[in-house]
Amino acid sequence: MISLKLRQEGRLVNYKRVERLYCEQQLQVRRRTRKRCR
């Protein structure tokens, strides 16, 4: 995910902000998937 890559570079970025920016630019963004416990 892009927000993780930016965080590894030392930038503090909220993943919701990244998704919003992608939506504004009409780009495809991979959604965060949650692990499910059964």
C-alpha positions as CSV (number, residue, x, y, z in Angstrom):
1,M,0.0,0.0,0.0
2,I,1.2,3.5,-0.8
3,S,0.8,4.9,2.7
4,L,3.1,2.2,4.0
5,K,5.7,3.0,1.4
6,L,5.6,6.7,2.3
7,R,5.9,5.8,6.0
8,Q,9.0,3.7,5.3
9,E,10.5,6.8,3.6
10,G,9.9,8.7,6.8
11,R,6.8,10.6,5.9
12,L,3.7,10.6,8.1
13,V,0.7,10.0,5.9
14,N,-2.8,8.9,6.9
15,Y,-4.1,6.1,4.6
16,K,-7.5,7.8,4.4
17,R,-5.9,10.9,3.1
18,V,-4.1,8.9,0.4
19,E,-7.3,7.2,-0.6
20,R,-9.1,10.6,-0.8
21,L,-6.3,12.0,-3.0
22,Y,-6.4,9.0,-5.3
23,C,-10.2,9.5,-5.6
24,E,-9.8,13.2,-6.5
25,Q,-7.3,12.3,-9.2
26,Q,-9.5,9.4,-10.4
27,L,-6.8,6.8,-9.9
28,Q,-7.3,3.2,-8.9
29,V,-6.2,2.5,-5.3
30,R,-6.0,-0.9,-3.6
31,R,-8.3,-0.9,-0.6
32,R,-7.1,-1.9,2.8
33,T,-8.3,-5.4,3.6
34,R,-8.9,-6.6,7.1
35,K,-8.1,-10.0,8.4
36,R,-11.1,-11.9,9.7
37,C,-11.1,-14.1,12.7
38,R,-13.3,-17.2,12.7
